[in-house]
Amino acid sequence: MSPQRQVVVVTGASAGVGRAVAHAFARRGAAVGLIARGLDGLEAARREVDDLGGAGLVLPADVADPDQVEAAAERAEAELGPIDVWVNDAMATVFAEFLDVEPDEYRRATEVTYLGTVNGTRAALRRMVPRDRGTVVQVGSALAYRAIPLQSAYCGSKFAVRGFTDSVRTELLHRRSRVWITMVQLPAVNTPQFSWCRSRLPDHPQPVPPIYEPEVPAEVVVHAATHRRREYRCGGSTVVVIAGNALAPGLGDRYLARTGYSGQQVPGWPVPEDRPDNLYAPVPGLAATHGAFDSRSKRFSLQAWLTRHRWALAPAAAIGVAAAAMLRRSVS
Ligand SMILES: NC(=O)c1ccc[n+]([C@@H]2O[C@H](COP(=O)([O-])OP(=O)(O)OC[C@H]3O[C@@H](n4cnc5c(N)ncnc54)[C@H](OP(=O)(O)O)[C@@H]3O)[C@@H](O)[C@H]2O)c1
């Protein structure tokens, strides 16, 4: 392995956002350790990483199991070199009202989505902190601030990831570590999640529009891996949701009570009761980067571009300051 390659580990790399993140790092020549459970998706992701100019390494592991994550980290370092960046992306969810979710399903969704992130962060920091070098990026969600109906286990996990990340960041700052931890809050993204998640809804689950293609957040994740910024918000809808919730959370509750059920399902697309799902084991044959909503998904977000190119805001800020100064002069 070339010593110059940046070494990146991505959990949830066999599909969706994680697979797009692996592609984005591969385009920059990185060596990418690919963690997930499904071998078909992992092997496909590895081939794509290699084709894009990176070097992929398949690391099958269940992120809910700390020993498997630790073993994957050990193998990544043995075969690729010291890990520079660790991206925690893997997730599992159950689409159903709270009382329709069995205790074990709740536990499992939390163990994958929340504790999977904790396990990944532990494996990364055990290696990065002694070296005083490296970055952990948590793939978050607007739902880490604004919970919605029918996904209480997932929303609770995303809130927990945010709290956990903020706590660990303060510890790193306390010890004046150069290791960094950050979180990227995502909008709705077109991934296979909605075709293989466990669901008790009558119709096919969907991300609440506007929907973005996974390449949009993937570029923000890459940026987050190389800049020391506390948190990123990806997509105008994410900014609006988080700001709106800070201003009027009660209004948000009522709005979501009214729209959050229909907004998360495709009308007239029934889901068979025996649909295979990925809560406890991967679903063979469905792993892909994009989900079923290509025709309704945006390939570009101006906000996501601006968050990576803040310098582009300088002329607008200068015009704003000049206009404010002129206004003040004209009224005084
Ligand atoms: N899609 C959205 O609308 C959206 C919105 C906001 C935030 N996000 C965030 O984006 C991230 C990715 O979501 P996504 O929509 O891309 O999900 P996805 O399409 O369902 O992909 C999930 C990935 O996680 C892996 N995974 C699931 N359970 C695992 C386990 N126990 N151990 C290891 N890997 C596991 C899956 O592969 P295997 O099944 O092969 O293991 C797959 O690679 C998540 O953190 C999610 O919160 C997504």
The ligand as a MOL file (V3000), in Angstrom:
LIG
                    3D

  0  0  0     0  0            999 V3000
M  V30 BEGIN CTAB
M  V30 COUNTS 48 52 0 0 0
M  V30 BEGIN ATOM
M  V30 1 N -31.2720 8.3930 3.7410 0
M  V30 2 C -31.6760 9.4560 4.4220 0
M  V30 3 O -32.7140 10.0740 4.1360 0
M  V30 4 C -30.8350 9.9820 5.5510 0
M  V30 5 C -31.1920 11.2070 6.1050 0
M  V30 6 C -30.4260 11.7280 7.1320 0
M  V30 7 C -29.3510 11.0200 7.6060 0
M  V30 8 N -29.0200 9.8100 7.0560 0 CHG=1
M  V30 9 C -27.8820 9.0980 7.6290 0
M  V30 10 O -27.0510 8.5720 6.6240 0
M  V30 11 C -26.4510 7.3770 7.1000 0
M  V30 12 C -26.6440 6.2890 6.0790 0
M  V30 13 O -28.0180 6.1130 5.8180 0
M  V30 14 P -28.5030 5.4770 4.4590 0
M  V30 15 O -29.8160 6.0630 4.1560 0
M  V30 16 O -27.4100 5.4990 3.4690 0 CHG=-1
M  V30 17 O -28.7630 3.9540 4.9530 0
M  V30 18 P -28.8380 2.6080 4.1020 0
M  V30 19 O -29.0250 2.8800 2.6720 0
M  V30 20 O -29.8210 1.7490 4.8040 0
M  V30 21 O -27.3680 1.9960 4.3230 0
M  V30 22 C -27.0210 1.6020 5.6050 0
M  V30 23 C -25.6320 1.0140 5.6030 0
M  V30 24 O -25.3440 0.5580 6.9320 0
M  V30 25 C -25.0010 -0.8270 6.8730 0
M  V30 26 N -25.4450 -1.4700 8.0850 0
M  V30 27 C -26.7090 -1.6280 8.5550 0
M  V30 28 N -26.6940 -2.3000 9.7090 0
M  V30 29 C -25.4040 -2.5580 9.9840 0
M  V30 30 C -24.7460 -3.2460 11.0400 0
M  V30 31 N -25.4270 -3.7920 12.0570 0
M  V30 32 N -23.3900 -3.3390 11.0150 0
M  V30 33 C -22.6900 -2.8180 9.9820 0
M  V30 34 N -23.2590 -2.1540 8.9610 0
M  V30 35 C -24.6080 -2.0460 8.9630 0
M  V30 36 C -25.6850 -1.3510 5.6280 0
M  V30 37 O -25.0380 -2.4930 5.0950 0
M  V30 38 P -25.3290 -4.0110 5.5290 0
M  V30 39 O -26.8110 -4.1700 5.6230 0
M  V30 40 O -24.7000 -4.7770 4.4200 0
M  V30 41 O -24.6400 -4.2430 6.8220 0
M  V30 42 C -25.4850 -0.1610 4.6920 0
M  V30 43 O -24.1640 -0.2010 4.1780 0
M  V30 44 C -27.0860 7.0530 8.4450 0
M  V30 45 O -26.2320 7.4530 9.4890 0
M  V30 46 C -28.3380 7.8950 8.4370 0
M  V30 47 O -28.7240 8.2740 9.7270 0
M  V30 48 C -29.7260 9.2770 6.0410 0
M  V30 END ATOM
M  V30 BEGIN BOND
M  V30 1 1 1 2
M  V30 2 2 2 3
M  V30 3 1 2 4
M  V30 4 1 4 5
M  V30 5 2 4 48
M  V30 6 2 5 6
M  V30 7 1 6 7
M  V30 8 2 7 8
M  V30 9 1 8 9
M  V30 10 1 8 48
M  V30 11 1 9 10
M  V30 12 1 9 46
M  V30 13 1 10 11
M  V30 14 1 11 12
M  V30 15 1 11 44
M  V30 16 1 12 13
M  V30 17 1 13 14
M  V30 18 2 14 15
M  V30 19 1 14 16
M  V30 20 1 14 17
M  V30 21 1 17 18
M  V30 22 2 18 19
M  V30 23 1 18 20
M  V30 24 1 18 21
M  V30 25 1 21 22
M  V30 26 1 22 23
M  V30 27 1 23 24
M  V30 28 1 23 42
M  V30 29 1 24 25
M  V30 30 1 25 26
M  V30 31 1 25 36
M  V30 32 1 26 27
M  V30 33 1 26 35
M  V30 34 2 27 28
M  V30 35 1 28 29
M  V30 36 1 29 30
M  V30 37 2 29 35
M  V30 38 1 30 31
M  V30 39 2 30 32
M  V30 40 1 32 33
M  V30 41 2 33 34
M  V30 42 1 34 35
M  V30 43 1 36 37
M  V30 44 1 36 42
M  V30 45 1 37 38
M  V30 46 2 38 39
M  V30 47 1 38 40
M  V30 48 1 38 41
M  V30 49 1 42 43
M  V30 50 1 44 45
M  V30 51 1 44 46
M  V30 52 1 46 47
M  V30 END BOND
M  V30 END CTAB
M  END
